[in-house]
Amino acid sequence: MIKTVKPLKTSLKGEVVIPADKSISHRAVMFSSLAEGECIVRNFSSGADCHSTLELFKALGVDISFIDKKTLKIKGAGAKFHPEKQTNTYSFSPYVYPYPCGNSGTTMRLVSGILAGQNFNSVLTGDESLSKRPMKRIIEPLSLMGADISSVDGHAPLTIRGRNLHGITYRSSLSSAQVKSCILLAGLNAEGETTFEEPYVSRNHTENLFKYLGADITINNNSVTVRPSVMQAKDIDIVGDISSAAFFITAGLIVEGSDFIIKNVGLNETRSGIIDVVERMGGDIEILNQHTTAGEEVGDIRVRYSKNLKGCTIEGSDIPRLIDELPVIAVLASQAEGETIVKNAGDLRNKESDRIKCLVQELSNIGVHIKEQEDGFVITGKSKLKGGCETESYHDHRLAMSFYIAGLIAENEIAINGFEWTKISFPEFEELFSKLAM
């Protein structure tokens, strides 16, 4: 699908409620399925990735039903699943259960930690894009715990033969919430303590929900320890996704005359790096109505057009807090004065696409002065975005939405090839922008 974006002739005004946080939606289903008791999960994400998780846990035999379009009722199975009780249309053997993960790396990586300690065998499959993403980062620590996992040269499909696991201390060279969550989930059902250490603290939704649901967990700076425990079901209200809000934040700062409020946005300090960067760049942003729900900070964000943005350096401990937002931050930086330098972000090459290479190529075509670096990129700001071209999304939803934002301020229209991939995380994207532009 090719989407044509025309330069916006009006400013963005009003209020908008963004969709549910994808990371928390995944975990709400997984952890409630592992818990004892029944709960309600409200404001569940409509994105395709989260529904991959939902369908997988139904196939595992968990009793999950919709009360309405965004509200789930989940009856937890406890620490062990019984897929033989579920009619599994994917089964090719009574002893091995295949589970499709679609395009969702979160589903595949986190569920691997859960399935590794079960008493049955399973296969996790993915689409063409997911099957190219690296899985050694979870296979190696799980194997140290006693897991038996086979892959295709470190890629999906993953064949997991359920085993009794034992705890380990794992010092990761990579700050990754997916790897951390995978190991902590395996540790819930392992003998002894399991500790995960990382260079910088990555997003901590797993730790917050573990504490909220009563898991035996200890946190010490960038080290997390979990002990065998069964969580207790509690109702979960899912906050809005700051990664989705990032596109609106950027648009509000660069579309002349804009002034609007984004409601109910998650403000978890391990995810709010974009807010820090915007403040560093001199953007006009204000947090309102801040409070806590289900262990997560949440509030409203007011964004106003900011003519005098300044470039900055984004590196080190910044990166885990805004890794998914870097493509749209590149668009923001294109309108700031001076240089913006992004480094220590080499893991961008392992996302749905090689986001460094693809971002640099397509933004250059639009008119952004951007140079590729091994672990990031450098942008010289105050670029005039000429547009008048077709951009490729590379099956990457965040690239597609970032190019859409660039199109709002370009001199000529921009065509985005593969725009349908936005449905992976944000099917309401265009509709909500149209509301602010009316």
WOLIN-V870068 format. One record per backbone hydrogen bond with DSSP energy under -1.0 kcal/mol. CO is the residue of the C=O (numbers start at 1). NH is the residue of the N-H. If there is no record, write none. Layout:
# WOLIN-V870068
co->CO nh->NH
co->CO nh->NH
This chain:
# WOLIN-V870068
co->1 nh->418
co->1 nh->419
co->3 nh->416
co->5 nh->414
co->12 nh->259
co->14 nh->261
co->16 nh->263
co->19 nh->241
co->21 nh->25
co->22 nh->26
co->23 nh->27
co->24 nh->28
co->25 nh->29
co->26 nh->30
co->27 nh->31
co->28 nh->32
co->29 nh->33
co->30 nh->34
co->31 nh->35
co->33 nh->77
co->35 nh->78
co->36 nh->233
co->37 nh->76
co->39 nh->74
co->40 nh->236
co->41 nh->72
co->42 nh->238
co->47 nh->51
co->48 nh->52
co->49 nh->53
co->50 nh->54
co->51 nh->55
co->52 nh->56
co->53 nh->57
co->54 nh->58
co->55 nh->59
co->56 nh->60
co->57 nh->62
co->58 nh->61
co->62 nh->64
co->63 nh->75
co->65 nh->73
co->68 nh->71
co->70 nh->44
co->71 nh->67
co->71 nh->68
co->72 nh->41
co->73 nh->65
co->74 nh->39
co->82 nh->85
co->83 nh->86
co->88 nh->91
co->95 nh->121
co->97 nh->123
co->99 nh->125
co->101 nh->104
co->102 nh->127
co->104 nh->108
co->105 nh->109
co->106 nh->110
co->107 nh->111
co->108 nh->112
co->110 nh->114
co->111 nh->115
co->112 nh->116
co->115 nh->118
co->116 nh->163
co->120 nh->162
co->121 nh->97
co->122 nh->160
co->123 nh->99
co->124 nh->158
co->125 nh->101
co->127 nh->131
co->129 nh->132
co->130 nh->133
co->135 nh->138
co->135 nh->139
co->136 nh->140
co->138 nh->142
co->139 nh->143
co->140 nh->144
co->142 nh->147
co->143 nh->146
co->145 nh->166
co->148 nh->161
co->150 nh->159
co->154 nh->135
co->155 nh->152
co->158 nh->124
co->159 nh->150
co->160 nh->122
co->165 nh->191
co->168 nh->195
co->170 nh->197
co->176 nh->180
co->177 nh->181
co->178 nh->182
co->179 nh->183
co->180 nh->184
co->181 nh->185
co->182 nh->186
co->183 nh->187
co->184 nh->188
co->186 nh->189
co->187 nh->190
co->188 nh->229
co->191 nh->167
co->194 nh->226
co->195 nh->170
co->196 nh->224
co->197 nh->172
co->204 nh->208
co->205 nh->209
co->206 nh->210
co->207 nh->211
co->208 nh->212
co->209 nh->213
co->210 nh->215
co->211 nh->214
co->213 nh->232
co->215 nh->217
co->216 nh->227
co->218 nh->225
co->220 nh->223
co->222 nh->198
co->223 nh->220
co->224 nh->196
co->225 nh->218
co->226 nh->194
co->231 nh->36
co->236 nh->42
co->239 nh->21
co->240 nh->266
co->241 nh->245
co->242 nh->246
co->244 nh->247
co->245 nh->249
co->246 nh->250
co->247 nh->251
co->248 nh->252
co->249 nh->253
co->250 nh->254
co->251 nh->255
co->253 nh->306
co->255 nh->258
co->258 nh->305
co->260 nh->303
co->261 nh->16
co->262 nh->301
co->264 nh->240
co->265 nh->299
co->268 nh->271
co->268 nh->272
co->272 nh->276
co->273 nh->277
co->274 nh->278
co->275 nh->279
co->276 nh->280
co->277 nh->281
co->278 nh->283
co->281 nh->310
co->283 nh->285
co->284 nh->304
co->286 nh->302
co->288 nh->300
co->291 nh->298
co->293 nh->296
co->296 nh->293
co->297 nh->267
co->298 nh->291
co->299 nh->265
co->300 nh->288
co->301 nh->262
co->302 nh->286
co->303 nh->260
co->309 nh->337
co->312 nh->341
co->314 nh->343
co->315 nh->318
co->316 nh->319
co->318 nh->321
co->319 nh->322
co->321 nh->273
co->322 nh->325
co->325 nh->329
co->326 nh->330
co->328 nh->332
co->329 nh->333
co->330 nh->334
co->332 nh->335
co->333 nh->336
co->334 nh->383
co->337 nh->311
co->338 nh->381
co->340 nh->379
co->341 nh->314
co->342 nh->377
co->345 nh->348
co->346 nh->349
co->347 nh->350
co->348 nh->351
co->348 nh->355
co->353 nh->355
co->354 nh->358
co->355 nh->359
co->356 nh->360
co->357 nh->361
co->358 nh->362
co->359 nh->363
co->360 nh->364
co->361 nh->365
co->362 nh->366
co->363 nh->367
co->363 nh->368
co->366 nh->386
co->366 nh->387
co->368 nh->370
co->369 nh->380
co->371 nh->378
co->373 nh->376
co->375 nh->345
co->376 nh->373
co->377 nh->342
co->378 nh->371
co->379 nh->340
co->385 nh->411
co->389 nh->415
co->391 nh->417
co->393 nh->396
co->396 nh->400
co->397 nh->401
co->398 nh->402
co->399 nh->403
co->400 nh->404
co->401 nh->405
co->402 nh->406
co->403 nh->407
co->406 nh->409
co->408 nh->8
co->413 nh->388
co->414 nh->5
co->415 nh->391
co->416 nh->3
co->417 nh->393
co->418 nh->421
co->419 nh->422
co->420 nh->423
co->421 nh->424
co->422 nh->425
co->422 nh->426
co->423 nh->48
co->424 nh->49
co->426 nh->429
co->428 nh->432
co->429 nh->433
co->430 nh->434
co->431 nh->435
co->432 nh->436
co->433 nh->437
co->436 nh->13
